[in-house]
Amino acid sequence: MAQRTKIAPDAVHHPVFARFYARFSVAADDRAGIAAYRGELLDGLSGRVIEVGAGNGLNFAHYPAAVSEVVAIEPERTLRQLAVRSALRAEVPVDVVPGAAEALPVKSEAFDAAVASLVLCSVRDLPRALSEMRRVLRPGGELRFFEHGRAEGRALAAVQRGVDRTVWPRLFGGCHTARDPIRAIEAAGFEIVGYRHLRVPASGVWTPPSPCVLGTARRPALGPDE
């Protein structure tokens, strides 16, 4: 079992951003088409699922009936309270739990799938968080991800790096727009199954978090000598 780092349940505390995000995210689901991406992200899942950084629980309504349980980890108190309300309306069992991505409060190899949705941009220690997701997945289990990502164009990528060094993380709950989730997921020992690049919203003015990536990775199955 990987060494665990103890992190206080409310170590992430962004009450002002949390209230803003609670309003903005609901509108963005409809106006920016994010609700459809949530459905695509979760399509075909089954068994036990851990969602890391559940926010206010907007994914919960999109889990298919084949999912037997969702353990939803959310460290920010205000968002966690909203997620509990969303869990009560979900059609699959959802247990909202305090905790941080870098120290998931669950047993190793306990889940069939893990979900990271617009969260890898804001975790404090990205390699550690992905290592924890790999730890809690059974061999062969899936990681579904829908994340902000580094822009492919040089101009916007330069803007992303600039805002990440200055105001963006302070204003938006620790979000870093220029991280490379695909490279980080591969470096954590996952096998990339497939992914596609998105622009959110699909039309209109580009902003630093507009470039996104949606896809699936897998924890490799154990070899014969493991």
N, C-alpha and C positions, 0 to 999 in steps of 0.2 A: 504494500500500500504506500502511496506517495506520502511524504511528510506533509502534515497539515499545518497551516498558519491560522491562528485564532484571530478573528476580526469581529469586533463588536457588531451586533445586528444593525445598529443605526450609525455605523461609521460613515455612511454616505448620507449627508444631510443638506439638501438643497430645497428648502421649503418654498422659496419664491419661484424658482424654476419649476418645481413640481406643480404648483398651481397653474403656471403658464402652460406647461406641457399638457396638463389634464384637459385644458380647453382647446389648445392648438391641435393636439393629436386627433381628437374626435373630428374636427373640421377637416384635417388633412386626409383622414381615411376616405372621406367622400370626395373632396375637391381635388386631391392629388392622386386619387386612385390607389391609395395604400391598402384599402380593405381588400381589393382584388389580389394584391401581392401577398397579403396575409393568408388568404385562401389557398393560393398556389404553394406557399411555403409549407403549409401543414397538410396538404392533400396526401392521402395514402398512409398517414401515420397510424400505428396501432400499438397496443400494449401500454407499458408505463413510459411516461415522458417527463423530462425535467425541462422547464423553461427558465432560463437564466436571465434575470433582469426583466421581469414581467411588466414593469411599469404599472399603468392603471388597468391592465387586464384586457386590452383590446383584442388580443389573439384568442381569448377563451371561446368566443362565439364561433370560431372557425375550426375548432378541433373536430375531426370526424368521429362518428359513433364507435369506431373500432378501438379508440383510445380508452383504456380501462382506468387510467388515473393520470392526472397532471399534478406534479409538484412544482409550484411556481415560486421562484426565489426573487425577492425584491427587498433591497436594503434601505430604500428611502421611505420613511414612515408615512408621509402623506400619500405617496403613490401606492404604498402597500394597502392602506385603508381603502383606497378606491378599488384596488384589485380584489379585495375581499368582497366588495359589493358586486363586482363583475362576476366573480366566481359563483355567487348565489344564483345568477341568471344563466349560467353555462349548462349545456346539455350533457356534459361529461363531468365526472368528479374532479374538482380542482381544490387543492390544498395550498393556500398561500402561506409562505414561510419566510421569516426574516433571515437574511444571510447575504454574504458577499460572494461574487463570482470567484474570487481568489481563494475561498475556503468554503466550499459547498458543504452544508451540514447534512450530508447523506452518505450512505455506504458506497463502497466501490462496486462497480459492475452491477448496479441495481436497476439500470434503465435501458429500455430498448431504443430510445431516441432522446436527443437533446436539441433544444431550440434556442438560438441566439438571434434576437430580432431587434435591430437598432440599439444594440448594447455594447458591442465590441469597441465602438468608438469612444466610449466613456469609462471603461474599466480602468482602474489605476495601473494594473500590471497585466498586460495582455497575454504574454506567454504563460504566466501563472494561471490566469483564468481559463485559457484553453487547455492547459494541462489538467486542471480540475475537471473540465467537461469530459476529457478523454478518460480520466480515472473512473468517473461514475457511469460511463457507458459499458454495456457488455461488449465483449469482442464481436465485431461485425455490426455493432449498433451505429445508427446514423446521427450525424450532426446536420441539422437544417439551419441555414443562415440567410438572413436578409439584412444587409449592413450598408452603411455609408462606406465609400471607398475612395482611394486616391484617383483623381481624374486622369484620364488618358491623355488629354490635351495639355501641353506644357504651360500654357497661360493660366488656366484654371488651377492646375497643380501648384503653380507658384503662389497663387492667391491663397489656396488652402494652407500651404506651409506658413504663409505670413500671418493669417488669422489664427492659426493654431499656436503660434508663438506669442500672441498678444491677447486679444480680447475674447476670442470664441469660447475657449474652455471655461472662462469665468462667467460668461453670460449664459451658457447653455449646459450647465450641469456637468462640466468636465468633458464635453464632447470634443473629439479631435477628428477633423474632417479628412486629414491626409494619411491616415493609417491604411495599410495594405492588408485587408482581411484574408485574401487568398494566400498570400505568402505566409502570413502568421499561422493560418490553419495548417498548412503543409508543414511548417517548421515544428508544430506541436505534435507531429506524428500521425496526422490524419491522411487518408487517401481521398483526394478530390474525385467525386463521382461526376459532377457536372455543375456548370453555373452559367449565368448570363448577366451581362451588364445592363443596367437600367438608368434612365434619367427620371428623377422625381422632382416636380411633376413632369409629365412627358413633353409638355410644351411650355412656352413662356420663358422667362428670364432664368438663366442658370444662377445658382447660388452655391456656396462652398459645399453644402451637404447634398446637392442634387445627384452627383454620381453615386450609384448604388450597385450592389451585386447580390444576386439571389441564387442560392444553389444548395447542393448536398455534398457532404463529405462522410467518410466512414472510418470508424476505428478498425484497424486491421484485425482480422480474425487471428487467433493464436495459432502459431505454428506447431508442428508435431512435438517439438522439444520444449515447449513453453508450458 
